[in-house]
Each structure stands twice: as C-alpha cells, then as structure tokens.
Amino acid sequence: MKKKIFCTFLKKYANKQSFQIYPGKIGKRIYNEISQKAWDKWMIQQTMIINEKKLNMTNINDQKEIKKNMINFLFNKENI
C-alpha cells in the first residue's frame, strides 16, 4: 500500500510520490506536499507549455520559465 500525504494541489489525501523527482529545496517541498496524481497533471501541463511556446529545455532561460510555471501551477493557483 502506498503512503498517503495531504496534497496541497488536490486539497485532499492522495498517494505520495515514490521518490523526490525534482532537486533542491523546491524538490523537497514537492515531494512532501504534492501527490503523484498532482505531479502527473503537472507533467501534462508542462508538455503543453513546452510545445506551445516552443521552449528548448537545453536553454537556461527556458528552464527558468518552466520552473516558474511549475511553482505557479503546483502552489499558487486555485486548483480543481
């Protein structure tokens, strides 16, 4: 049985991610507060952003833009 956490994105208890998927302090926050289901929703959103804006993930400025969008999506908007 998977461990449950209170997901701040979904505003309910859900399955925790198996491991810290993003590095650093923000990665630790994501691991502790964001469920696997919420992370999967971000992966879909991230793909759309990269495709729509034609971002190049080897470009440092594009990486910063995705990070900013990720933080906003996971922590700052009214979700679901």
C-alpha positions in Angstrom: 0.0 0.0 0.0 1.3 3.4 -1.0 1.9 6.1 1.6 -0.7 8.9 1.6 0.0 12.6 2.1 -2.2 15.6 2.2 -1.7 17.1 -1.3 -1.8 20.9 -1.3 -2.7 20.8 -5.1 -5.6 18.4 -4.8 -6.6 19.6 -1.3 -7.1 16.0 -0.2 -5.1 12.9 0.8 -3.5 11.1 -2.1 -0.7 8.7 -2.9 2.8 10.1 -2.2 5.4 10.1 -4.9 7.9 7.2 -4.8 10.9 9.4 -4.7 12.0 13.1 -4.8 11.6 13.8 -8.5 12.9 17.4 -8.6 16.2 18.6 -7.0 16.8 21.1 -4.2 14.5 22.8 -1.7 11.7 23.1 -4.1 12.0 19.4 -4.9 11.8 18.5 -1.2 8.6 20.7 -0.9 7.1 19.0 -4.0 8.0 15.5 -2.6 6.4 16.4 0.8 3.3 18.3 -0.4 2.4 17.1 -3.9 0.9 13.7 -4.7 1.8 11.5 -7.7 -1.6 12.4 -9.3 -0.9 16.1 -9.0 2.6 15.6 -10.4 1.1 13.7 -13.3 -1.2 16.7 -14.0 1.9 19.0 -14.0 3.7 16.7 -16.5 0.7 17.1 -18.9 0.7 20.9 -18.4 4.5 21.1 -18.8 4.4 19.3 -22.1 1.7 21.7 -23.4 3.7 24.8 -22.3 6.9 23.5 -23.9 5.1 22.7 -27.1 3.0 25.9 -27.3 5.9 28.2 -26.5 8.4 26.1 -28.5 10.8 26.0 -25.5 14.2 24.4 -25.7 14.9 22.6 -22.5 18.7 22.9 -23.0 18.3 26.7 -22.9 18.8 28.0 -19.3 16.1 30.8 -19.8 13.6 28.3 -21.0 14.4 26.0 -18.0 13.8 29.0 -15.7 10.5 29.7 -17.3 9.3 26.1 -16.9 10.4 26.2 -13.2 8.4 29.4 -12.7 5.4 27.8 -14.3 5.7 24.7 -12.3 5.8 26.6 -9.0 2.8 28.7 -10.0 0.9 25.6 -11.2 1.6 23.4 -8.2 1.4 26.0 -5.3 -0.2 29.3 -6.3 -3.3 28.7 -8.3 -6.7 27.6 -7.3 -6.8 24.0 -8.3 -9.6 21.7 -9.3 
